[in-house]
Amino acid sequence: MAGGDRVVNEVFKLKMASAKEFRNALNAIATLIDEGAFLIDPEGLKLRAMDPSRIAMVDFMWGRSVFDEFEAPEEGAKLCLNIGELLKLLRKAGKDESIELGLDEATGRLKVVMRGRYTKSFTIPRLEATGEEAPGELKIPFDAKVTLDAKELRKAIADAALIADFVKISADGGKLVLSAEGEVSSATIEFPRDCEAVLDFDVKAASTATFDTSMLEKMLKAGSNLADIVTIEFSTNKPIKLDFRLPYEGKLVFYLAPRVEAE
């Protein structure tokens, strides 16, 4: 590593009571990317990245209050990792195991310590930063905003996926509708604004857009493992935003570009 100061400035420590919860967060991020560049700064742990095909984006943040112990350099430290490799270590993490992440100063690797009935310690290499800037925060004006039970929406998208590779999502003043059209079958799933699965309903203008069901399934599966509630926002032929309501200072937001039919 170049220069003695760089190691000092990269020193950080993150500790949380549930290794399983940390694994669920990584699984959410891994729905889109295999390698990621996390930023650890005084506000918390952050990552914003696009998938390789550049049709989807994940925006994740855990504020420092989520952690039992949190130390970060004032100027922030970038941690580039193979997320799949870290997930392998966490695959059997129990709900009673804690996790601690820090920099192994002797090797420059990431040190992972899990404590439960016994203690496990691992070091894994960090990746070289690509130099590619993280995407900026998307600011899209949306016409439709519906807050739902995340697991119910997940089940509805799974039902649509049985029929077709794409699902049309529509909203007007009275209901949210998912429709899928296959070669020989079709499906229509309706969420009236006053049904039990809908918690909030705000539609400024009737909106319709079509999305990849497999991508939505992955996002909803990952998000519903971390949150009970999701807010979706969309407009006609614009990206959809899935904002999962995480506890404490948490944020998990996915964006997915629509399928636009050629005229």
C-alpha positions as CSV (number, residue, x, y, z in Angstrom):
1,M,0.0,0.0,0.0
2,A,1.3,3.4,-0.9
3,G,2.0,5.6,2.0
4,G,1.7,5.0,5.8
5,D,-1.2,7.3,6.2
6,R,-3.5,5.4,3.9
7,V,-3.7,2.4,6.2
8,V,-4.6,4.6,9.2
9,N,-7.3,6.4,7.3
10,E,-8.9,3.1,6.3
11,V,-9.3,1.7,9.8
12,F,-12.9,0.9,10.6
13,K,-14.9,-1.3,12.8
14,L,-18.5,-2.5,12.4
15,K,-20.2,-4.8,14.8
16,M,-23.8,-5.9,14.9
17,A,-25.7,-8.4,17.0
18,S,-27.2,-10.4,14.1
19,A,-24.9,-12.0,11.5
20,K,-28.0,-13.3,9.8
21,E,-29.4,-9.8,9.3
22,F,-26.1,-8.7,7.8
23,R,-26.3,-11.7,5.4
24,N,-29.9,-10.8,4.4
25,A,-28.6,-7.3,3.5
26,L,-25.8,-8.7,1.4
27,N,-28.2,-11.0,-0.3
28,A,-30.4,-8.0,-1.3
29,I,-27.4,-6.3,-2.8
30,A,-26.2,-9.5,-4.5
31,T,-29.5,-9.7,-6.5
32,L,-27.9,-7.1,-8.8
33,I,-24.1,-7.2,-8.4
34,D,-21.4,-9.8,-7.7
35,E,-18.8,-7.2,-6.7
36,G,-19.5,-4.0,-4.8
37,A,-17.7,-0.9,-3.5
38,F,-19.0,0.0,0.0
39,L,-18.4,3.4,1.6
40,I,-17.9,3.4,5.3
41,D,-18.1,7.0,6.7
42,P,-19.3,8.6,9.9
43,E,-22.9,8.4,8.7
44,G,-22.9,4.6,8.2
45,L,-22.4,1.8,5.6
46,K,-23.5,2.7,2.1
47,L,-23.6,1.2,-1.4
48,R,-25.1,2.5,-4.6
49,A,-24.5,0.5,-7.8
50,M,-26.0,-0.6,-11.1
51,D,-26.3,-4.1,-12.4
52,P,-24.0,-5.2,-15.3
53,S,-26.8,-4.7,-17.9
54,R,-27.4,-1.2,-16.5
55,I,-31.2,-1.7,-16.3
56,A,-31.4,-1.8,-12.5
57,M,-29.9,0.0,-9.5
58,V,-29.6,-0.7,-5.8
59,D,-29.3,2.1,-3.2
60,F,-28.5,0.7,0.3
61,M,-27.6,2.4,3.5
62,W,-27.3,1.3,7.1
63,G,-26.9,4.3,9.5
64,R,-24.4,4.0,12.4
65,S,-27.3,3.5,14.9
66,V,-28.0,0.1,13.3
67,F,-24.6,-1.2,14.6
68,D,-23.7,-2.0,18.2
69,E,-20.2,-0.6,17.6
70,F,-19.3,1.7,14.7
71,E,-16.0,3.3,13.9
72,A,-15.2,5.0,10.6
73,P,-12.6,7.5,9.4
74,E,-13.8,11.0,9.0
75,E,-13.0,11.1,5.3
76,G,-14.6,7.7,4.8
77,A,-13.1,4.3,3.6
78,K,-14.0,2.5,0.5
79,L,-14.3,-1.3,0.8
80,C,-14.4,-3.2,-2.5
81,L,-15.5,-6.8,-2.1
82,N,-16.6,-9.9,-3.9
83,I,-20.0,-10.1,-2.3
84,G,-20.5,-13.8,-3.2
85,E,-17.3,-14.8,-1.3
86,L,-18.4,-13.0,1.8
87,L,-21.8,-14.6,1.6
88,K,-20.2,-18.0,1.5
89,L,-18.8,-17.3,5.0
90,L,-22.1,-16.1,6.3
91,R,-24.2,-19.0,4.7
92,K,-24.6,-20.8,8.0
93,A,-24.7,-17.8,10.3
94,G,-27.3,-18.3,13.1
95,K,-29.6,-15.7,14.5
96,D,-27.7,-15.7,17.7
97,E,-24.3,-15.0,16.1
98,S,-22.9,-11.5,16.1
99,I,-20.6,-10.2,13.4
100,E,-17.7,-7.8,13.4
101,L,-16.0,-6.4,10.4
102,G,-12.7,-4.6,10.4
103,L,-9.4,-4.1,8.5
104,D,-6.7,-6.6,9.2
105,E,-3.8,-4.1,9.2
106,A,-1.1,-6.7,8.8
107,T,-2.5,-8.0,5.5
108,G,-4.8,-5.2,4.3
109,R,-7.6,-7.8,4.0
110,L,-11.1,-7.6,5.5
111,K,-11.4,-9.4,8.8
112,V,-14.7,-11.0,9.6
113,V,-15.3,-12.3,13.2
114,M,-18.5,-14.2,14.1
115,R,-19.3,-15.0,17.7
116,G,-21.9,-17.4,19.0
117,R,-21.3,-20.5,21.0
118,Y,-17.8,-20.3,19.7
119,T,-15.8,-17.8,17.6
120,K,-15.0,-17.9,13.9
121,S,-12.5,-15.5,12.3
122,F,-11.8,-15.1,8.6
123,T,-9.9,-12.8,6.4
124,I,-10.8,-12.2,2.7
125,P,-9.1,-10.0,0.1
126,R,-10.3,-6.6,-0.9
127,L,-10.7,-5.9,-4.6
128,E,-9.0,-3.0,-6.3
129,A,-11.3,-0.1,-6.8
130,T,-12.3,0.2,-10.5
131,G,-12.2,4.0,-10.5
132,E,-15.8,4.0,-11.8
133,E,-17.9,6.6,-9.9
134,A,-20.9,5.3,-8.0
135,P,-24.1,6.4,-9.8
136,G,-25.8,9.5,-8.5
137,E,-29.1,9.4,-6.7
138,L,-32.0,9.1,-9.1
139,K,-34.6,11.9,-8.8
140,I,-37.6,10.9,-11.0
141,P,-41.0,12.5,-10.6
142,F,-43.5,9.7,-10.2
143,D,-47.3,9.8,-10.7
144,A,-48.2,6.7,-8.8
145,K,-47.1,5.8,-5.2
146,V,-48.5,2.7,-3.4
147,T,-47.4,1.3,-0.1
148,L,-48.1,-2.4,0.4
149,D,-47.4,-5.5,2.5
150,A,-44.1,-6.6,0.9
151,K,-44.8,-10.3,1.2
152,E,-48.2,-9.9,-0.5
153,L,-46.7,-8.0,-3.4
154,R,-43.9,-10.7,-3.6
155,K,-46.5,-13.4,-3.9
156,A,-48.4,-11.5,-6.6
157,I,-45.3,-11.0,-8.7
158,A,-44.5,-14.7,-8.3
159,D,-48.0,-15.5,-9.6
160,A,-47.5,-13.3,-12.6
161,A,-44.1,-14.9,-13.3
162,L,-45.9,-18.3,-13.7
163,I,-47.6,-16.9,-16.8
164,A,-45.1,-14.6,-18.5
165,D,-41.6,-13.1,-18.4
166,F,-43.0,-9.6,-18.1
167,V,-45.7,-8.0,-16.0
168,K,-47.7,-4.8,-16.7
169,I,-48.2,-2.7,-13.6
170,S,-51.0,-0.2,-13.7
171,A,-52.6,2.2,-11.3
172,D,-55.5,4.6,-11.4
173,G,-57.5,6.3,-8.7
174,G,-59.0,3.1,-7.4
175,K,-56.6,0.2,-7.6
176,L,-53.2,-1.2,-8.5
177,V,-53.3,-3.9,-11.1
178,L,-50.7,-6.5,-12.2
179,S,-51.4,-8.3,-15.5
180,A,-49.4,-10.9,-17.3
181,E,-50.1,-12.3,-20.8
182,G,-48.6,-15.6,-21.9
183,E,-49.0,-17.5,-25.1
184,V,-52.0,-19.5,-23.9
185,S,-52.6,-18.1,-20.4
186,S,-53.1,-14.8,-18.7
187,A,-53.3,-13.4,-15.1
188,T,-54.8,-10.3,-13.5
189,I,-54.1,-9.5,-9.9
190,E,-55.8,-6.5,-8.3
191,F,-55.0,-4.5,-5.2
192,P,-58.0,-2.1,-4.5
193,R,-56.9,0.9,-2.6
194,D,-58.9,-0.1,0.4
195,C,-57.8,-3.7,0.6
196,E,-55.8,-5.0,3.6
197,A,-52.6,-5.4,1.7
198,V,-52.5,-1.7,0.7
199,L,-51.3,0.7,3.4
200,D,-51.2,3.9,1.4
201,F,-52.4,4.9,-2.1
202,D,-51.5,8.1,-3.9
203,V,-52.0,8.2,-7.7
204,K,-51.8,11.7,-9.3
205,A,-52.3,10.3,-12.8
206,A,-53.2,6.9,-14.3
207,S,-49.9,5.1,-15.0
208,T,-48.8,1.9,-16.8
209,A,-45.4,0.3,-17.3
210,T,-44.1,-3.2,-18.0
211,F,-41.3,-4.9,-16.2
212,D,-39.2,-8.1,-16.1
213,T,-40.9,-10.4,-13.6
214,S,-37.7,-12.3,-12.7
215,M,-35.9,-9.1,-11.7
216,L,-38.9,-8.0,-9.7
217,E,-39.1,-11.4,-8.0
218,K,-35.4,-11.2,-6.9
219,M,-35.8,-7.7,-5.6
220,L,-39.0,-8.5,-3.6
221,K,-37.6,-11.8,-2.2
222,A,-34.5,-10.0,-1.0
223,G,-36.3,-6.9,0.3
224,S,-39.1,-8.8,2.1
225,N,-36.4,-10.6,4.1
226,L,-35.4,-7.3,5.6
227,A,-38.7,-5.3,5.6
228,D,-42.4,-6.0,6.0
229,I,-43.5,-2.9,4.0
230,V,-42.6,-1.7,0.5
231,T,-43.5,1.5,-1.3
232,I,-43.6,1.3,-5.1
233,E,-43.5,4.4,-7.3
234,F,-43.8,4.5,-11.1
235,S,-45.1,6.5,-14.0
236,T,-46.0,5.5,-17.6
237,N,-43.0,3.9,-19.2
238,K,-40.6,5.2,-16.5
239,P,-38.5,3.1,-14.1
240,I,-40.2,1.6,-11.1
241,K,-38.8,2.4,-7.6
242,L,-39.1,-0.2,-4.8
243,D,-38.4,1.4,-1.4
244,F,-38.3,-1.1,1.5
245,R,-39.0,0.3,4.9
246,L,-36.0,-0.8,7.0
247,P,-35.9,-0.3,10.8
248,Y,-33.6,2.3,12.4
249,E,-31.5,4.3,9.9
250,G,-31.8,1.9,7.1
251,K,-32.5,2.3,3.4
252,L,-32.9,-0.3,0.7
253,V,-34.2,1.0,-2.7
254,F,-34.2,-0.8,-6.0
255,Y,-34.9,0.8,-9.4
256,L,-35.8,-1.2,-12.5
257,A,-36.1,0.2,-16.0
258,P,-39.3,-0.6,-17.9
259,R,-39.7,-2.7,-21.1
260,V,-40.7,-0.2,-23.7
261,E,-42.4,-1.7,-26.7
262,A,-41.1,-0.5,-30.1
263,E,-43.7,1.5,-32.0
